[in-house]
């Protein structure tokens, strides 16, 4: 359940609009709800500021539909990553508020967070077009929580003048997520240009010696530029969640 909804519920109890019995019933499953195949952590948003996000691979479409239904009924935000469009089509038939980004493979129900900054954006930067699916995963998840996102795509170091043309946007950003495969050099370059925290995301894009993203990961971990934090290979989700926590004001 979203913290804002808990506050509204308590205000309704205080004003007499909601009975104590009904409020208590709503809170019974606030901790977690056992579906047999999954234990949904409804309380995570209250504890950490961000809800449980569902990883689709390994789950059946029936299970994912049940998870969406249960989390939505409980008042939780719903985000499902790495999901197929066929799963979205089944969910959309029952839940009109469901949305899907095909490139990011994310199913979500948008939630406008009151804690997200409306002044500064999270900049999501890619080295190449091939890095966009991972970048879009980060961008869409951030936007699902009402965060402004500035996309700066295909500005890798092979043509660094493309990146330098966007210095104003980069310097205005509160957090910069840099998504790059190959040798992963873009994160170091960006960190040398901005004051904001830089979250580097290595991707599995590259030729044989890139070792499915391992070369980019090691390069980012060994960056000489200060202020670079690195998440796992292709982990746009992890980068978005880290950026959202940085953006929190409470």
C-alpha positions in Angstrom: 0.0 0.0 0.0 1.3 3.5 -0.9 2.1 5.6 2.1 -0.1 8.4 0.8 -3.1 6.0 0.9 -2.4 4.9 4.5 -2.5 8.6 5.5 -5.8 9.1 3.7 -7.2 6.0 5.4 -6.2 7.3 8.8 -7.7 10.7 8.1 -10.9 9.0 7.1 -11.0 7.1 10.4 -10.3 10.3 12.3 -13.1 12.1 10.5 -15.6 9.2 10.9 -15.8 8.5 7.1 -14.3 5.0 7.7 -14.9 2.7 10.6 -12.1 1.3 12.7 -13.3 -2.3 11.8 -13.0 -1.6 8.1 -9.6 0.1 8.5 -8.3 -2.8 10.5 -9.4 -5.2 7.8 -7.5 -3.2 5.2 -4.4 -3.3 7.3 -4.6 -7.0 8.0 -2.6 -7.9 4.9 -0.3 -4.8 4.9 2.7 -6.9 5.8 2.6 -9.5 3.0 0.0 -11.6 1.3 0.6 -15.3 0.6 -0.7 -16.4 -2.8 0.9 -19.9 -2.4 3.3 -19.3 -5.3 4.3 -15.8 -4.2 4.3 -13.8 -1.0 3.6 -10.2 -2.0 5.3 -7.6 0.1 2.7 -4.8 0.4 4.5 -3.1 3.2 7.8 -2.5 1.2 6.8 1.0 0.0 6.1 2.1 3.6 9.4 0.7 4.8 11.7 1.7 2.0 9.8 4.3 0.0 9.6 2.1 -3.1 7.3 -0.9 -3.7 8.1 -4.5 -4.6 8.7 -4.8 -8.3 7.9 -8.1 -10.0 10.4 -9.9 -12.2 8.4 -11.7 -14.9 10.7 -14.5 -16.2 10.0 -17.8 -14.6 6.4 -16.9 -13.8 3.4 -18.0 -15.8 0.9 -15.5 -17.3 -1.7 -16.8 -14.9 0.6 -16.0 -11.9 1.4 -12.6 -13.2 -2.2 -11.8 -13.8 -3.0 -12.8 -10.2 -0.1 -10.8 -8.9 -1.3 -7.7 -10.8 -4.8 -8.1 -9.5 -3.7 -8.7 -5.9 -1.3 -5.8 -5.7 -3.7 -3.4 -7.4 -6.5 -4.4 -5.0 -4.2 -3.8 -2.0 -3.4 -0.3 -3.2 0.2 -1.1 -4.1 2.0 0.3 -7.1 2.4 -2.4 -9.8 5.5 -2.8 -12.0 6.4 -6.0 -13.8 9.8 -6.1 -15.5 11.0 -8.2 -18.5 7.4 -9.0 -19.4 6.2 -10.2 -22.8 3.5 -8.4 -24.7 1.2 -11.4 -24.6 1.2 -11.1 -20.8 0.3 -7.5 -21.0 -2.5 -8.2 -23.5 -4.1 -10.6 -20.9 -3.7 -8.1 -18.1 -5.0 -5.2 -20.2 -8.2 -7.1 -20.9 -9.1 -7.1 -17.2 -7.3 -3.9 -16.0 -7.7 -0.9 -18.2 -5.1 1.1 -16.2 -2.3 -1.2 -17.2 0.3 0.2 -19.5 3.2 -1.4 -21.4 6.5 -0.2 -22.9 7.5 -2.7 -25.5 11.1 -1.7 -25.8 11.6 -1.7 -22.0 9.3 -4.8 -21.6 7.7 -3.2 -18.5 4.1 -3.5 -17.5 3.0 -0.8 -15.0 0.3 1.2 -13.5 1.4 4.8 -13.3 1.6 6.5 -9.9 2.3 10.2 -9.5 4.5 10.3 -6.5 4.3 13.4 -4.3 7.8 12.9 -3.2 9.4 13.0 -6.6 11.1 16.2 -7.6 9.3 18.1 -10.4 12.1 20.6 -10.8 15.1 18.5 -11.9 15.2 15.4 -14.0 16.9 12.1 -14.1 18.9 12.1 -17.3 19.2 8.7 -19.0 22.1 8.5 -21.4 23.1 5.8 -23.8 26.3 5.2 -25.7 24.4 3.6 -28.7 20.9 2.8 -30.0 21.5 -0.9 -29.1 21.6 0.1 -25.4 18.1 1.6 -25.5 16.1 -1.4 -24.2 18.1 -1.3 -20.9 17.9 2.5 -20.8 14.1 2.5 -21.4 13.7 0.0 -18.6 15.3 2.6 -16.3 13.4 5.6 -17.8 10.0 4.0 -17.8 10.3 2.8 -14.2 11.3 6.3 -13.1 8.4 7.8 -15.0 6.0 5.4 -13.5 6.7 7.1 -10.1 6.0 10.5 -11.6 9.7 11.4 -12.0 10.7 13.7 -14.9 13.2 11.9 -17.2 15.4 13.5 -19.9 16.5 10.9 -22.5 19.9 11.5 -24.3 20.5 8.5 -26.6 23.2 7.5 -29.0 26.0 9.8 -27.7 28.8 7.4 -27.2 32.5 8.2 -27.1 33.1 7.2 -30.8 31.5 10.5 -31.6 31.9 12.5 -28.4 30.8 15.7 -30.0 27.2 14.3 -29.8 27.5 14.1 -26.0 29.1 17.5 -25.7 26.1 19.0 -27.5 23.9 18.0 -24.6 26.1 19.4 -21.7 23.4 21.8 -20.6 20.8 19.0 -20.0 23.4 16.9 -18.3 24.4 19.6 -15.9 20.8 20.4 -15.1 20.0 16.8 -14.1 19.8 15.7 -10.5 21.0 12.2 -11.3 22.5 10.8 -14.5 22.1 7.1 -15.5 24.7 6.1 -18.1 24.0 3.0 -20.1 26.8 1.6 -22.2 28.1 -1.6 -23.6 31.3 -2.3 -25.6 34.2 -0.8 -23.4 31.8 1.1 -21.2 33.8 4.4 -21.4 30.9 6.7 -21.5 30.2 6.7 -17.7 33.7 8.0 -16.9 33.4 10.8 -19.5 30.0 11.9 -18.2 31.1 11.8 -14.6 33.9 14.2 -15.6 31.4 16.7 -16.8 28.7 16.8 -14.1 28.2 17.5 -10.4 25.3 15.0 -10.1 25.7 11.4 -9.0 26.3 9.1 -12.0 24.8 5.6 -12.0 26.6 3.4 -14.6 24.8 0.5 -16.3 26.9 -1.9 -18.3 25.1 -3.7 -21.1 25.7 -7.0 -22.8 26.0 -5.1 -26.2 29.3 -5.7 -27.9 31.5 -8.1 -29.9 33.1 -11.3 -28.6 35.8 -9.8 -26.3 33.1 -7.7 -24.5 32.2 -11.0 -22.8 28.4 -10.2 -22.8 29.0 -7.0 -20.8 31.7 -8.1 -18.4 34.3 -5.8 -20.1 32.0 -2.8 -19.7 31.2 -3.8 -16.1 34.9 -4.0 -15.2 35.7 -0.7 -16.9 33.0 1.1 -15.0 34.1 -0.4 -11.7 37.6 0.8 -12.4 36.5 4.3 -13.5 39.0 7.0 -12.6 36.2 9.5 -12.5 34.8 10.1 -9.0 31.2 9.7 -8.1 30.4 6.7 -10.4 28.2 4.0 -8.9 27.8 0.8 -10.9 24.9 -1.7 -11.1 24.8 -5.1 -12.7 24.9 -5.9 -16.4 21.6 -4.9 -18.2 20.1 -3.8 -14.8 18.1 -0.7 -15.9 15.7 -1.5 -13.1 18.3 -1.3 -10.4 19.6 2.0 -11.8 16.1 3.5 -11.7 15.4 2.4 -8.2 18.8 3.9 -7.0 18.1 7.1 -8.8 14.6 7.4 -7.3 16.0 6.9 -3.8 18.5 9.7 -4.5 15.6 11.9 -5.6 13.5 11.4 -2.5 13.0 14.5 -0.4 11.7 13.0 2.9 
